[in-house]
Amino acid sequence: MPAEWEPHQATWIAWPHNRSDWPGKFAPIPWVYAEIVRNLARVERVNILVNSETEEAKARDVLITAEVLPKSAETPGSRSGNVKFWHIPTNRAWIRDSGPIFVRRGARASSDLPPLAATAWRFNAWAKYNDWKRDAPVSSELGRRLRVPTWQPEIEVDGERRRVVLEGGSIDVNGRGTLLTTEECLLGKVQQRNPGVSRERLEQLFADYLGVRKVIWLGRGIVGDDTHGHVDDISRFVAPNVVVTAYESDTSDANHGPLRDNFLQLTRSTDQSGRPLRVVKLPMPAPVYFDSQRLPASYANFYIANRLVLVPVFNDANDRIALNILAELFPGRTVVGIYCGDFILGLGALHCMTQQQPAI
């Protein structure tokens, strides 16, 4: 599995349509998507999943009004520059978790192997929701449409073959064989993805399907995280041996303890070659609430595209600090803040709604 900063062929997103994900605040969400597409389409192809021609027409109307697409692109099916629509139904827009995790042929692998493949892990809506039946086949369907080999990881538990559940937001890799994840998400009893599957068996699956040689297990995620511990809200590789990790300095905040523990764990960790990691603290924004619910606002949920990094911002004093830290870590990329104060009500941000397809 390549690192996210390696060259992309395209970014995949799914156009938002599930109003229950943003109760009372859905109206601004398509316009947030328009701003995201505007930035991404400058640097790479953007593939957008829609449920129907009607939904494509609505999406085109938003993108034309926002001047992301030209007026000539108003007809569904027409050419739209760096933007392409795909009619593949979804329940929700969080394609990081429901979409395929792409892998590339290794440098030492036989040239007879195809250069790109996809892993289609089972998706069950974070072991929490019932509306996942449209999302579940998305990974395999994209592999079929792209005509790349697609594997569905399975494991035997109590004499029974099972597909393995894994969401893209629950892992992060450095592209050299090291993977970050959390015990809360993959080993916890709450929203349990794979009952009866041990840490060791998961590590073997990561080795078999993603080429991983070293797994760093962090503890817990942030308060308000509906996924129960996704790593893309807390710690991310930004170079082969450099990790940024969310850190809450306010000792009275519920995030302080878990994020401090994750930071200390990373400072004691090494990469696949035994080299220590450089660990960079990323501040947290002030807590974001809506209707008495704390939302999972974090700058760590950024997305790395070709020559670009999109970062969620929240009209917070720490926005500038976070953007400056990431700008220093990505000197060859433009770092752009995307306002996510409304978007985060959906309990996800920029990394959650994107999935990269590696270039070959």
SVG drawing of the C-alpha trace seen along z (x, -y; Angstrom):
<svg xmlns="http://www.w3.org/2000/svg" viewBox="-33 -33 50 59">
<polyline fill="none" stroke="black" stroke-width="0.4" points="0.0,0.0 1.6,-3.3 1.8,-6.3 -0.8,-9.0 1.8,-11.5 2.9,-9.3 1.6,-10.3 -2.2,-9.8 -4.0,-8.8 -7.2,-10.2 -9.2,-11.0 -12.5,-9.3 -15.4,-10.9 -19.1,-10.2 -21.5,-13.1 -23.4,-13.8 -27.1,-12.9 -27.8,-11.4 -29.4,-14.3 -29.5,-12.3 -25.7,-12.6 -26.0,-16.4 -29.4,-16.9 -30.5,-20.5 -27.3,-21.5 -27.3,-19.7 -27.8,-22.8 -24.1,-24.0 -22.6,-20.6 -22.7,-20.4 -21.0,-23.8 -18.2,-22.5 -17.8,-19.6 -17.7,-22.1 -14.7,-23.9 -13.0,-20.5 -13.5,-19.5 -12.3,-22.9 -9.0,-22.4 -8.5,-18.8 -9.4,-19.2 -6.5,-21.6 -4.0,-18.8 -5.6,-15.5 -8.7,-13.7 -11.7,-13.7 -14.0,-10.7 -17.4,-11.4 -19.9,-8.6 -23.6,-9.5 -26.8,-7.5 -28.6,-8.5 -28.7,-10.9 -30.9,-13.2 -28.2,-13.3 -25.5,-13.9 -27.6,-16.8 -27.9,-18.3 -24.1,-17.9 -23.3,-19.5 -25.6,-22.4 -23.7,-23.1 -20.3,-22.8 -21.3,-25.1 -22.9,-27.7 -19.6,-27.6 -17.7,-28.0 -15.9,-24.7 -17.3,-23.4 -18.0,-25.5 -21.6,-26.2 -21.1,-23.7 -20.9,-20.9 -24.5,-21.0 -25.6,-18.0 -25.3,-14.6 -22.7,-12.4 -20.9,-15.4 -17.2,-15.8 -16.2,-17.9 -12.4,-18.4 -10.8,-16.8 -14.1,-15.7 -15.9,-12.5 -19.1,-11.1 -19.7,-7.4 -23.2,-6.0 -22.6,-3.8 -25.1,-3.9 -24.0,-4.7 -25.7,-5.1 -23.2,-7.7 -20.4,-9.8 -17.6,-8.4 -15.7,-6.5 -12.5,-6.4 -14.2,-3.5 -16.5,-2.0 -14.2,-2.3 -11.3,-0.1 -7.8,-0.3 -5.5,-0.3 -2.1,1.5 0.7,1.3 3.1,4.0 6.2,4.1 9.6,3.2 10.8,6.7 7.7,8.4 7.4,10.2 6.6,7.9 4.0,10.4 1.8,9.1 -0.5,6.2 0.8,2.8 -2.3,1.9 -4.8,3.9 -7.5,3.3 -8.4,4.8 -12.1,4.9 -12.5,5.4 -16.0,5.9 -17.9,2.8 -20.6,3.0 -21.1,-0.7 -18.6,-0.8 -20.4,2.1 -23.0,-0.5 -25.5,-1.4 -28.0,0.7 -27.9,-1.2 -24.8,0.1 -26.1,2.4 -25.4,-0.1 -22.0,-1.0 -20.9,2.7 -20.3,3.5 -18.6,0.2 -15.0,1.5 -15.6,4.6 -17.6,2.6 -14.9,0.0 -12.3,2.7 -14.5,4.3 -15.1,0.9 -11.4,0.2 -10.5,3.7 -8.0,4.3 -7.5,7.5 -9.6,7.2 -9.1,9.3 -11.7,9.7 -9.7,10.6 -11.0,13.5 -10.1,15.4 -11.2,18.6 -12.8,18.2 -14.3,21.2 -14.2,23.3 -16.0,20.6 -14.7,18.4 -15.4,14.7 -14.7,11.6 -12.6,9.2 -13.9,5.8 -11.4,2.9 -12.1,-0.8 -9.5,-3.0 -9.8,-5.6 -8.6,-3.0 -5.1,-2.7 -2.3,-4.9 0.9,-3.8 4.3,-5.2 4.5,-3.3 7.6,-1.4 5.9,1.3 4.8,-0.5 1.2,-0.9 -0.5,-2.9 -3.8,-1.9 -5.5,-1.9 -6.4,0.8 -9.7,-1.0 -10.9,-0.5 -9.5,2.8 -9.3,4.7 -11.9,3.1 -15.2,4.7 -17.3,1.7 -18.3,1.6 -16.3,4.8 -15.4,5.3 -13.9,8.8 -15.0,10.9 -12.6,13.7 -9.7,12.2 -6.6,11.5 -3.9,8.8 -1.5,11.3 -4.0,12.5 -4.8,8.9 -1.1,8.1 -0.7,11.2 -3.6,9.9 -2.0,6.5 1.2,8.3 -0.6,10.5 -2.8,7.9 -1.1,4.5 2.6,5.5 3.0,4.3 6.0,5.4 5.5,3.4 2.3,2.3 2.3,-0.5 -0.7,-0.1 -1.8,-3.3 -4.4,-3.4 -7.6,-5.5 -9.0,-8.0 -10.6,-11.4 -13.9,-12.2 -16.9,-12.4 -15.4,-10.0 -18.4,-7.9 -16.0,-5.3 -14.6,-4.5 -10.9,-5.2 -10.0,-5.9 -6.4,-6.7 -6.9,-9.4 -8.3,-11.7 -5.2,-11.5 -1.9,-10.4 -0.7,-10.4 2.5,-9.7 3.8,-12.7 7.1,-11.1 8.6,-7.6 9.7,-8.2 7.8,-11.3 4.4,-11.3 2.2,-14.2 0.0,-13.4 -2.8,-15.4 -2.0,-16.7 -4.3,-18.4 -2.4,-20.7 -5.4,-21.5 -5.1,-18.9 -8.8,-19.4 -9.9,-18.3 -11.0,-14.7 -8.7,-14.3 -5.5,-15.2 -4.8,-11.8 -5.4,-9.6 -3.5,-11.9 -0.6,-12.3 -0.4,-8.5 -0.4,-8.2 2.4,-10.8 4.5,-8.9 3.9,-5.6 5.1,-7.1 8.2,-8.5 9.1,-5.0 8.2,-3.4 10.4,-2.6 9.7,-2.1 10.0,1.2 13.8,0.8 14.1,0.2 14.7,-3.6 13.1,-5.9 10.3,-8.1 10.3,-11.9 7.1,-12.8 5.5,-16.3 2.7,-17.6 -0.4,-19.0 -2.6,-21.1 -6.3,-20.4 -9.0,-23.1 -11.2,-24.2 -14.0,-21.7 -16.8,-21.9 -20.4,-21.2 -23.7,-21.0 -27.0,-20.4 -25.0,-19.3 -23.0,-16.8 -19.2,-17.1 -18.0,-16.6 -14.7,-14.9 -13.0,-18.1 -9.3,-17.5 -6.6,-18.9 -5.2,-15.4 -8.1,-14.6 -6.2,-16.3 -6.0,-14.8 -2.7,-14.7 -3.2,-15.1 -0.8,-15.8 1.0,-19.1 -1.7,-19.9 -2.8,-19.2 -6.4,-20.0 -6.7,-20.7 -10.0,-21.0 -10.2,-24.3 -12.8,-25.5 -12.5,-29.3 -10.2,-28.6 -7.1,-30.3 -5.1,-27.1 -6.1,-26.9 -3.1,-29.1 -0.7,-27.1 -1.9,-23.7 -1.6,-25.1 1.9,-26.4 3.1,-23.1 1.7,-21.2 3.1,-23.7 6.6,-23.2 6.2,-19.4 5.0,-19.6 7.3,-22.3 6.5,-21.1 2.7,-21.3 0.2,-24.0 -1.6,-23.7 -5.2,-24.9 -7.7,-25.2 -11.2,-24.1 -13.8,-25.3 -15.4,-22.3 -17.4,-23.8 -20.7,-22.6 -19.2,-19.6 -17.9,-18.0 -21.5,-17.5 -21.4,-14.5 -18.8,-13.1 -16.1,-13.0 -14.0,-15.5 -11.7,-15.7 -9.8,-12.4 -13.0,-10.5 -14.7,-11.6 -11.7,-11.0 -9.9,-7.9 -6.8,-8.0 -6.0,-5.9 -2.3,-5.5 -0.6,-6.4 1.2,-3.6"/>
</svg>
